[in-house]
Amino acid sequence: MLIRRSAVAASAVSLALLAAACGGQESGGDAKGDGKAKGTAAAEPAAKALTAAELEKLALVQGDVKDHKIAKPAKDDLTPAGLTADKPACAPVAKALSALAVGKPVATVQRKVVAEPKKDASASPEEALLSGLGMTMTMASLSSYEGEGAEDVVGVLREAGSTCATGFTMSVAGEKQKITKLTPETVSGGQEALAWTVHVEQDGEKGAFKLAFVRQGTTLASFSAINLATPDYDLPKAVIDAQVAKLG
């Protein structure tokens, strides 16, 4: 089994199921995307960080993504204290996997977005359960930063993606999870964007998370997704596109 609930509770992973995934821009591990050089972004006019109330107005709500259930995360969806990485440079990736804000945001709001399985009246209870496990679940976060804080966080994440491309070990409350590698994913939108598939392994079983980030001004949208049935699934593009559209 991979990524237990206590290890990455923000991803709501069951004790008995696989998990994992991240992405990078180059073979070295930097996430793919339409990221722009810092010199260009730094020339943009300074903008004020949004408040929690303002972020709430931009966050996804039910109906924004077709065939998905959207709600604020419950307390047990959130990662407990004590998250660490054996390689300090990989801590930003570990935090993002756990749906924790990277850096020092002014405010952060979150949504739990779960794809809804197609209803089949003829399915047995067991079949219905398996169908539900095959739905991708995404923790979508919006964080606002002062000054160039959001831009700086994107830079930190790019560097972490490169440094940690060959893997690291993270732990929460003493429970360890092995990340074996980060591989590139392509994502677009906003002023900067990057994504990875984060491959994990535990007890001989493999899984994957999808991580994506899109910056618009002083706000960073982060997405940590998992599918409990298979490590071979796509980025939650519908979720990402819907959130980026609301950022303008």
Backbone as a ProteinNet text record, in pm:
[ID]
protein_1_A
[PRIMARY]
MLIRRSAVAASAVSLALLAAACGGQESGGDAKGDGKAKGTAAAEPAAKALTAAELEKLALVQGDVKDHKIAKPAKDDLTPAGLTADKPACAPVAKALSALAVGKPVATVQRKVVAEPKKDASASPEEALLSGLGMTMTMASLSSYEGEGAEDVVGVLREAGSTCATGFTMSVAGEKQKITKLTPETVSGGQEALAWTVHVEQDGEKGAFKLAFVRQGTTLASFSAINLATPDYDLPKAVIDAQVAKLG
[TERTIARY]
84.6	0	87.6	35.8	112	32.6	101.4	42.5	-76.8	-53.6	-163.8	-233.7	-355	-430.7	-349.1	-277.3	-198.1	-76.6	-29.5	89.9	58.9	-47.6	-87.8	-238.1	-282.5	-424.7	-495.5	-427.5	-491.4	-538	-480.5	-521.2	-625	-667.5	-773.4	-750.5	-627.7	-594.1	-623.4	-687.7	-720.6	-596.8	-601.6	-488	-447.7	-540.2	-509.4	-489.4	-477.5	-475.4	-349.4	-322.4	-205	-222.8	-107.7	-111.2	11.1	18.4	139.5	130	221.7	241.5	276.9	364.6	412.6	454.2	506	549.1	658.3	730.4	839.4	849.3	926.6	935.7	1038.8	1151.6	1255.7	1289.8	1375	1411	1474.3	1530.3	1589.3	1486.3	1357.4	1253.2	1174	1215.2	1138.4	1007	901.1	768.8	750.5	677.1	642.9	536.2	531.5	428.6	468.6	401.5	432.4	499	582.3	650.3	733.9	734.6	806.9	928.4	1026.1	1146.7	1112.6	1185.3	1154.4	1171.4	1266.8	1288.7	1165.8	1094.1	972.1	863.2	844.1	737.4	764.7	894.7	928.8	895.5	882.9	853	705.1	622.8	479.5	451.7	346.8	312.4	282.4	325.1	298.8	148.5	100.1	-42.3	-58.9	-172.2	-199.3	-243.5	-199	-240.2	-388.1	-457.7	-600.5	-622.7	-732.4	-768.7	-835.7	-854	-922.8	-1063.5	-1130.5	-1266.7	-1266.4	-1165.7	-1156.3	-1122.8	-1036.3	-1003	-1126.3	-1207.5	-1328.7	-1419.5	-1424.7	-1508.8	-1455	-1324.7	-1262.1	-1251.5	-1268.8	-1254.5	-1369.1	-1343.2	-1445.5	-1564.4	-1682.4	-1804.8	-1878.5	-1972.5	-2049.2	-2112.4	-2095.9	-2148.3	-2042.3	-1926.6	-1820.2	-1755.2	-1754.3	-1692.6	-1796.3	-1832.4	-1935.3	-1895.6	-1992.2	-1973.4	-1869.2	-1855.8	-1764.8	-1837.1	-1805.7	-1858.1	-1753.1	-1793.7	-1700	-1746.2	-1654.7	-1687.9	-1561.6	-1578.3	-1463.6	-1416.4	-1285.3	-1235.1	-1276.1	-1301.4	-1331.6	-1202.3	-1213.5	-1095.8	-1005.2	-1064.1	-980.3	-921.9	-951.5	-887.5	-753.7	-730.1	-612.3	-495.4	-375.7	-254.7	-222.1	-193	-155.3	-17.9	17.5	146.9	258.7	380.1	495.8	540.4	505.7	548.2	695.6	774.6	917.2	960.1	1075.6	1136	1281.8	1332.6	1472.2	1569.8	1526.4	1606.3	1536.2	1593.5	1527.6	1479.8	1554.9	1516.9	1386.7	1346.8	1225.5	1102.4	1120.4	1008	894.5	923.9	813.3	725.6	787.2	709.3	625.1	684.5	612.1	492.3	511.8	401.6	291.3	331	231.5	153.2	221.7	153.6	46.8	75.8	-13.7	-113.7	-120.3	-213	-186.1	-58.5	-17.4	44.8	20.3	74.4	226.1	293.2	438.6	469.5	576.8	610.6	526.1	506.5	430.4	315.1	206.4	93	20.5	-42.9	-126.7	-254.7	-306.9	-430	-435.7	-506.9	-524.3	-665.9	-727.8	-857.6	-847	-927	-916.9	-1052.9	-1048.3	-1166.5	-1125.5	-1213.2	-1196.2	-1287.7	-1228.9	-1303.9	-1294.3	-1407.3	-1408.9	-1494.9	-1436.5	-1513.2	-1623.5	-1741	-1853.4	-1864.5	-1875.8	-1889.2	-2025	-2027.1	-2154.3	-2244.7	-2370.3	-2465	-2505.2	-2502.1	-2539.9	-2630.5	-2756.8	-2854	-2833.1	-2769.4	-2750.3	-2623.4	-2541.3	-2414.7	-2437.8	-2357.8	-2364.8	-2299.1	-2320.6	-2255.5	-2103.4	-2046.5	-1901.3	-1856	-1930.3	-1897	-1909.4	-2010.2	-2030.1	-1914.1	-1867.1	-1754.1	-1628.3	-1599.9	-1482	-1488.9	-1609.7	-1627	-1593.5	-1636.1	-1607.3	-1459.8	-1389.5	-1245.9	-1168.2	-1226.8	-1160.3	-1176.1	-1243.2	-1263	-1147.8	-1097.3	-986.4	-1033.8	-959	-987.8	-877.4	-915.6	-820.1	-840.2	-730.9	-733.9	-687.9	-777.8	-747.9	-733.5	-620.1	-592.7	-563.3	-605.7	-570.1	-496.6	-376.2	-296.7	-254	-262.8	-221	-94.5	-9.5	119.7	144.6	220.7	260.1	371	376.3	484.6	504.8	628.6	662.5	662.4	592.3	590.7	542.3	435.9	382.3	482.8	544.1	645.7	764.6	804.4	916.3	884.7	761.1	721.3	728.3	685.8	695.7	841.9	930.7	1073	1125.1	1082.6	1123.2	1073.3	950.6	894.1	967.7	1001.4	1077.7	1210.9	1279.5	1409.4	1394.5	1290	1266.6	1235.8	1161.8	1129.3	1253.7	1351.2	1476.4	1562.2	1577	1660.4	1607.1	1475.4	1412.3	1360.4	1404.7	1354.6	1379.9	1487.3	1520.7	1461.6	1380	1308	1356.8	1275.9	1308.7	1208.1	1223.7	1130.7	1067.7	936.2	865.1	797.7	768.4	699.6	607	499.6	403.3	376.1	395.5	371.6	446.3	567.1	649.1	625	525	496.5	563.2	645.3	724.7	656.2	684.4	635.9	749.1	778.9	888.3	838.2	896	870.9	987.6	957.9	1064.9	1115.9	1029.3	1073.9	963	1003.7	911.3	927.3	817.6	823.8	739.8	773.3	707.5	560.1	483.2	346	333.3	242.1	222.1	93.4	103.2	-12.8	5.2	-104	-94.8	-198.4	-181.2	-274.6	-200.6	-265.9	-207.5	-81.1	0.4	126.7	243.7	227.6	325.9	251.1	298.8	235	337.8	323.3	410.9	337.2	382.2	315.1	407.5	379.8	454.9	362	411.7	356.5	455.9	408.2	493.4	470.4	571.7	562.2	600	519	546.8	547.2	611.7	616.8	624.1	551.2	554.2	514	589.1	561.2	551.7	634.1	637.5	526.4	435.7	326.4	352.7	302.8	330	202.3	219.9	108	158.3	68.4	110.6	14.7	72	-3	18	-72.3	-54.6	-47.5	53.5	69	70.2	-1.1	-1.2	-12.1	48.6	48.1	27.5	-56.8	-79	-78.1	10.6	16.4	-52.1	-135.4	-196.8	-176.5	-84.7	-54.9	2.7	-57.1	-8.9	-77.4	-155.2	-228.7	-174.9	-155.6	-108.6	-215.4	-258.1	-352.4	-272	-298.1	-225.6	-323.9	-282.6	-369.6	-292.1	-340.4	-280.8	-388	-365.7	-469.2	-422.3	-518.8	-488.9	-608.1	-577.9	-680.1	-646	-737.7	-709.8	-707.4	-758.1	-767.8	-648.4	-580.2	-472.7	-371.1	-242.2	-142.8	-138.1	-211.1	-210.4	-337.3	-333.6	-449.5	-399.1	-487.8	-448.4	-455.7	-389.8	-408	-555.8	-605.2	-746.7	-769.7	-757.8	-760	-888.5	-1002.3	-1129.4	-1130.1	-1074	-1067.5	-972.6	-855.4	-756.1	-810.3	-868.9	-920.7	-1031.8	-1117.8	-1228.4	-1175.4	-1074	-1019.5	-941.9	-863.3	-785.9	-879.8	-990.7	-1087.8	-1142.7	-1160.9	-1216.2	-1112	-984.3	-878.8	-866.1	-917.7	-916.4	-785.8
-119.5	0	123.8	235	358	473.4	570.8	692.9	663.6	631.7	603.5	732.8	720.5	839.9	928.6	869.6	950.5	1010	947.4	997.6	1117.4	1111	1226.1	1239.3	1279.2	1284.4	1380.4	1486.3	1583	1519.2	1409.4	1340.4	1233	1218.6	1126.4	985.7	938.4	806.2	700.3	592	482.6	406.4	342.3	266.4	152.4	100.5	-18.6	8.7	135.4	163.5	237	227.9	293	443.1	514	656.9	703.1	835.7	902.9	980.4	1081	1148.8	1294.6	1341.6	1478.4	1503	1621.6	1645.2	1747.5	1752.4	1846.9	1900	2007.5	2073.8	2011.5	1969.4	1910.2	1772.7	1701.4	1567.9	1570.2	1683.6	1695.7	1698	1716.8	1713.1	1841.3	1949.6	2073.2	2052.4	2103.1	2077.5	2144.3	2077.3	2135.2	2241.3	2336.8	2438.7	2557.6	2671.1	2791	2893.7	2844.6	2933.7	3037.8	3159.8	3268.7	3304.1	3366	3406	3505.9	3499.5	3586.6	3732.9	3761.9	3900.7	3962	3883.4	3933.7	3953.5	3852.6	3860.1	3971.1	3993.4	4092.2	4232.8	4253.4	4385.1	4419	4322.3	4345.8	4438.8	4521.6	4611.2	4530.5	4584.2	4516.2	4513	4402.4	4388.5	4346.1	4381	4349.7	4204.5	4141.1	4003.2	4000.1	3902.7	3889.5	3837.5	3880.6	3833.1	3696.5	3631.1	3501.8	3516	3624.7	3646.1	3661.9	3732.8	3750.3	3619.1	3538.2	3407.8	3316.8	3324.9	3242.5	3269.8	3392.8	3428.8	3371.6	3342.1	3287.4	3135.3	3076.6	2931.8	2858.8	2734.9	2654.2	2628.9	2621.9	2587.7	2480.9	2415.8	2312.2	2366.5	2293.9	2336.4	2394.3	2429.8	2486.7	2382.2	2256.1	2148.3	2037.4	2012.6	1913	1774.7	1705.1	1567.9	1558.3	1662.8	1662.8	1716.4	1660.7	1710.1	1799.6	1921.4	2019.6	2063.5	2061.9	2103.1	2146.7	2217.4	2250	2121.3	2103.6	1979.4	1966.1	1842.3	1814.1	1811.7	1813.6	1816.2	1696.9	1577.6	1458.6	1449	1547.6	1553.4	1626.5	1693.7	1778.5	1704.3	1740.7	1674.8	1717.9	1621.6	1657.7	1722.1	1778	1843.9	1740.6	1788.6	1700.2	1647.3	1716.1	1673.7	1705.7	1605.7	1627.1	1554.7	1595	1528.2	1502.3	1384.6	1352.9	1444.4	1502.4	1602	1737	1830	1958.5	2029.1	2016	2082.8	2027.6	1907.8	1844.4	1876.3	1949.9	1983	2055.2	2146.9	2211.7	2112.9	2010.5	1909.3	1828.6	1791.4	1716.1	1795.4	1925.7	2009.2	2019	2036.9	2047.7	1917.7	1804.2	1675.3	1664.3	1721.1	1713.2	1827.7	1903.2	2016.7	2123.9	2140.7	2246.9	2360.1	2482.4	2597.2	2602.2	2638.2	2654.3	2801.9	2830	2968.6	3026.1	3157.7	3226.2	3305.5	3237.7	3307.2	3397.2	3500	3587.7	3513.8	3437.6	3362.3	3242.7	3138.4	3018	2964.6	2923.2	2855.3	2726.9	2626.5	2496.8	2438.9	2351.5	2276.5	2131.7	2040.4	1899.8	1871.2	1827.1	1806.5	1659.3	1591.7	1449.3	1422.4	1353.4	1315.4	1218.1	1235.1	1149.6	1032.5	910.1	793.7	793.4	733.1	720.9	624.2	659.9	576.7	455.4	340.5	215.8	138.2	141.7	77.8	-72.8	-131.2	-276.1	-319.6	-223.5	-256.2	-307.6	-405.5	-458.6	-357.5	-369.1	-277.7	-277.7	-396.8	-406.7	-334.8	-352.6	-285.6	-134.7	-91.1	52.6	110.5	34.5	79.6	92.2	-9.5	-7.2	107.5	134.5	245.2	377.6	391	513.2	532.1	422.2	430.9	472.5	450.6	485.6	630.7	709	850.3	933.3	1025.1	1109.6	1213	1224.5	1324.2	1428.7	1555.4	1665.6	1761.7	1795.8	1904.3	2029.5	2125.2	2249.3	2362.2	2431.9	2538.5	2669.1	2778.5	2912.4	2982	3031.2	3101.3	3236.1	3339.2	3472.7	3513.3	3590.5	3629	3778.6	3836.7	3976.2	3988.4	4103	4131.6	4023	3974.7	3870.2	3731.4	3719.1	3593.4	3474.8	3493.2	3382.4	3342.1	3441.4	3414.6	3341.1	3383.3	3318.1	3172	3144.9	3007.6	2919.8	2972.9	2896	2862.5	2958.9	2933.4	2825.4	2829.2	2727.8	2589.8	2583.9	2455.8	2402.1	2488.5	2443.8	2382.8	2452.2	2404	2271.4	2260.7	2136.5	2022.4	2052.2	1948.8	1893.4	1979.9	1936.2	1859.8	1916.6	1855.2	1719.3	1705.9	1585.3	1490.2	1510.2	1428	1279.6	1245.2	1104.1	1046.7	1126.8	1074.9	1123.3	1098.4	1131.7	1059.3	1073.1	1011.8	1119.3	1116.8	1211	1132.7	1202.2	1136.6	1234.5	1180	1258.5	1182.4	1249.9	1186.7	1053.5	1047.6	928.3	821.1	838	738.6	781	692.9	727.6	688.9	767.3	740	765.7	667.4	678.8	734.7	845.3	901.1	855.7	783.7	725.1	818.4	901.6	995.6	1095.1	1204.7	1304.8	1307.2	1300.7	1304.2	1419	1468.5	1586.9	1566.5	1671	1682.4	1819.3	1833.1	1960.9	2026.1	2151.7	2227.6	2371.3	2440.4	2578.5	2663.9	2794.9	2888	2987	3097.7	3199	3258.4	3316.3	3376.6	3278.6	3178.5	3071.1	2943.9	2831.8	2704	2592.3	2494.9	2378.3	2261.2	2139.6	2019.9	1900	1803.7	1678.1	1561.2	1443.7	1320.7	1277.3	1251.3	1208.5	1059.3	982	836.3	793	704.5	656.3	504.5	451.3	305.4	273.6	170.2	125	-21.6	-98.5	-241.8	-309	-263.2	-323.8	-280.5	-196.1	-149.4	-6.1	25.8	156.8	237.6	368.5	459.3	591.5	688.3	818.2	929.9	1046.6	1169.7	1257.6	1348.8	1453.6	1586.2	1664.9	1797.4	1901.3	2010.6	2118.7	2252.2	2355.3	2488.9	2590.7	2689	2796.3	2928.5	3019.1	3149.6	3255.6	3336.7	3452.6	3570	3659.9	3771.9	3724.4	3769.7	3733.1	3609	3541.3	3422.1	3296.9	3192.1	3064.1	2957.9	2895.4	2783.6	2654.5	2568.3	2442	2325.6	2216.8	2100.7	1973.5	1897.4	1769.2	1663	1573.8	1477.1	1333.6	1245.4	1103.1	1021.8	907.4	810.7	681.7	633	516.8	384.5	383	257.2	229.8	335.5	316.7	429.8	401.8	508	573	516.4	563.4	642.8	771.9	858.4	997.2	1081.8	1212.9	1321.1	1431.8	1550.3	1586.5	1638	1678.3	1808.7	1800.1	1919.6	2001.1	1932.5	2005.3	2089.5	2035.3	2107.8	2225.9	2201.7	2308.5	2420.1	2383.8	2484.2	2568	2504.6	2576.2	2676.4	2634.6	2726.4	2840.2	2809.1	2913.9	3016.2	2970.1	3060.7	3159.4	3115.1	3203.7	3304.5	3272.5	3367	3481	3459.5	3565.2	3574.1
0	0	0	-52.1	-62.1	-5.5	41	92.1	181.3	302.4	392.9	430.7	486.6	522.7	614.9	710.9	802.3	734.5	625.6	557.6	471.5	394.3	314.2	328.1	446.7	476	382.7	336.9	249.2	121	82.9	-38.3	-10.3	112.4	151.3	101.1	115.9	64	168.2	128.9	219	260	378	430	339.1	260.5	182.1	33.8	-8	-151.4	-194.9	-326.2	-383.6	-393.9	-415.8	-437.4	-512.6	-547.5	-591.9	-719.4	-739.6	-865.7	-860.5	-950.2	-965.7	-1109.2	-1143.5	-1280.2	-1291.7	-1405.8	-1422.6	-1562.7	-1579.2	-1708.7	-1800.3	-1744	-1826.4	-1771.7	-1844	-1799.7	-1661.8	-1623.2	-1490.7	-1381.2	-1416.5	-1316	-1307.8	-1374.6	-1370.6	-1441.2	-1381.3	-1436.9	-1570.8	-1658.6	-1787.5	-1767	-1858	-1849.5	-1932.5	-1907.5	-1984.4	-1894.3	-1800.5	-1707.9	-1781.5	-1726.6	-1789.9	-1706.6	-1769.8	-1698.6	-1590.1	-1477.5	-1365.7	-1402.3	-1488.6	-1525.7	-1589.3	-1667.7	-1731.3	-1628.8	-1542.9	-1444.2	-1343.9	-1310.7	-1211	-1257.2	-1387.8	-1441.5	-1430.5	-1390.7	-1379.9	-1262.6	-1271.9	-1161.5	-1035.6	-920.8	-794.3	-768.7	-716.9	-688	-543.3	-486.4	-347.5	-333.5	-226.4	-199.4	-163.6	-216	-187.2	-45.4	14.4	147.5	136.1	249.8	250.5	193.1	226.3	175.7	24	-28	-172.9	-242.8	-179.9	-237.9	-239.5	-136.4	-130.6	-250	-294.3	-407.7	-538.6	-541.4	-661.8	-659	-541.8	-528.7	-596.8	-634.3	-700.7	-608.9	-669.7	-597.4	-677.5	-613.2	-680.1	-808.4	-915.8	-1045	-1136.9	-1081.9	-1166.1	-1256	-1213.4	-1291.4	-1309.8	-1433.2	-1462.2	-1412	-1353.9	-1304.7	-1195.1	-1115.6	-1001.6	-878.2	-763.9	-637.8	-574.8	-537.2	-484.1	-345.2	-249.6	-113.2	-41.1	69	152.5	219	233.9	293.7	439.5	478.7	618.6	698.3	827.8	913.6	888.3	865.7	845.8	705.9	619.2	487.6	495.1	605.6	617.6	681.7	639.3	687.6	830.5	918.2	1055.2	1059	1173.2	1188.3	1184.6	1156.8	1161.3	1027	917.6	784.5	765.2	722.5	697.8	570.5	516.4	400.7	433.7	392.7	425.3	352.7	241.1	170.1	188.7	264.1	289.8	163.9	54.2	-70.6	-127.3	-81.9	-133.2	-49.8	59.3	146.9	73.7	-21	-92.3	-168.8	-229.2	-300.5	-202.4	-89	12.8	63.4	85.2	133.2	28.9	-97.5	-204.4	-220.5	-209.5	-216.7	-109.1	5.3	119.6	122.5	12.6	0.1	104.9	141	231.3	150	190.2	117.9	131.3	23.2	21.9	44.4	119	146.4	258.7	254.4	359.7	298.6	265.9	204.6	303.6	252.1	333.5	371.7	276.5	300.7	206.9	248.2	167.2	186.4	77.3	84.4	4.2	39.3	-25.2	-60.4	-160.5	-201	-226.9	-192.9	-225.9	-344	-454.4	-578.4	-618.8	-626.7	-657	-779.7	-878.3	-997.4	-955.5	-1011	-975.7	-1072.6	-1021	-1109.5	-1178.6	-1295.4	-1366.7	-1292.4	-1278.6	-1205.5	-1288.5	-1224.5	-1290.6	-1194.9	-1221.9	-1134	-1123.5	-1224.1	-1224.8	-1150.6	-1109.8	-1043.7	-901.9	-863.1	-727.5	-633.5	-502.4	-407.4	-421.8	-446	-462.7	-588.9	-697.1	-822.9	-808.3	-736.5	-715.3	-634.7	-534.5	-453.2	-537.5	-618.2	-703.4	-803.1	-853.9	-946.8	-878.6	-754.5	-680.9	-654.8	-626.9	-600.6	-724.8	-841	-965.6	-1004.7	-922	-951.9	-895	-973.6	-929.6	-827.8	-717.7	-615.8	-616.6	-615.2	-621.7	-506.1	-440.6	-342.9	-417	-432.9	-504.3	-402.3	-407.7	-311.4	-383.5	-323.1	-368.9	-255.4	-284.9	-184.2	-239.6	-158.4	-201.6	-126.6	-194.7	-139.2	-159	-68.6	-82.8	-186	-254	-347.7	-451.4	-461.6	-557.7	-492.9	-381.5	-308.2	-389.3	-466.3	-547	-654.6	-715.5	-818.4	-758	-637.9	-570.9	-539.1	-497	-465.3	-589.5	-703.8	-828.3	-856.2	-833.4	-853.6	-760.1	-635.1	-537.1	-579.6	-628.7	-672.5	-794.8	-888.2	-1006.2	-963.1	-872.7	-827.2	-752.5	-670.6	-596.4	-692.3	-799	-897	-963.3	-986.5	-1048.2	-948	-829	-725.9	-681.3	-678.2	-622.7	-729.5	-853.5	-964.2	-944.6	-871.6	-851.8	-723.7	-655.2	-540.7	-405.3	-303	-164.3	-75.7	52.5	146.9	233.2	244.4	330	441.7	549.9	660.3	729	784	860.1	988.7	1100.9	1230.5	1242.7	1185.9	1197.4	1094.1	1008.2	904.1	773.3	717.5	600	469.1	365.1	231	132.5	49.3	-47.1	-179.3	-222.1	-355.5	-442.3	-549.6	-630.6	-739.6	-795.5	-898	-930.8	-995	-1047.6	-1198.9	-1270.3	-1416.6	-1471	-1590.7	-1645.4	-1680.3	-1658.7	-1707.3	-1771.8	-1863.3	-1931.3	-1881.7	-1841.8	-1796.8	-1843.9	-1868.3	-1914.7	-1842.6	-1855.3	-1792.9	-1705.4	-1676.1	-1590.6	-1647.6	-1561.6	-1602.7	-1591.8	-1508.1	-1495.3	-1460.3	-1511	-1479.7	-1484.6	-1397.6	-1396	-1333.4	-1366.2	-1314.4	-1318.1	-1231.4	-1226.7	-1199.7	-1232.9	-1177.2	-1071.4	-951.4	-841.3	-819.9	-850.5	-839.4	-698.3	-640	-505.1	-502.8	-401	-384.5	-236.3	-197.1	-59.1	-53.8	20.9	32.7	-103.3	-199.8	-332.2	-425.6	-379.8	-465.4	-509.9	-629.5	-687.5	-705.8	-701.8	-721.9	-774.5	-788.7	-841.4	-801.8	-773.6	-753.2	-875.5	-895.8	-994.6	-919.1	-950.1	-890.9	-1001.7	-980.6	-1079.2	-1006.9	-1067.5	-1009.9	-1122.1	-1095.6	-1192.7	-1116.4	-1156.6	-1090.9	-1175.5	-1109.4	-1173.2	-1078	-1114.4	-1027	-894.7	-784.9	-651.7	-596.1	-679.2	-635.1	-702.7	-624.2	-676.3	-653.5	-763.3	-755.6	-755.6	-659	-647	-651.1	-715.1	-731	-698.6	-602.5	-566.6	-586.3	-685.1	-722.3	-707.4	-683.1	-673.3	-720.8	-779.7	-818.9	-746.4	-664.6	-580.3	-655.3	-778.7	-852.2	-942.5	-986.6	-1083.3	-1074.5	-1100.9	-1107.5	-1246.1	-1340	-1478.7	-1508.1	-1479.9	-1503.9	-1541.1	-1589.5	-1640.5	-1533	-1559.5	-1476.9	-1473.4	-1362.5	-1355	-1431.9	-1564.7	-1649.1	-1633.5	-1622.4	-1609	-1482	-1375.3	-1248.3	-1260.5	-1317.8	-1333.6	-1421.7	-1535.5	-1628.5	-1564.7	-1488.3	-1424.6	-1321.2	-1244.6	-1144.5	-1209	-1311	-1378.8	-1443.8	-1498	-1560	-1457.8	-1335.4	-1231.6	-1183	-1203	-1164.2	-1263.8	-1386	-1486.9	-1565.1
[MASK]
++++++++++++++++++++++++++++++++++++++++++++++++++++++++++++++++++++++++++++++++++++++++++++++++++++++++++++++++++++++++++++++++++++++++++++++++++++++++++++++++++++++++++++++++++++++++++++++++++++++++++++++++++++++++++++++++++++++++++++++++++++++++

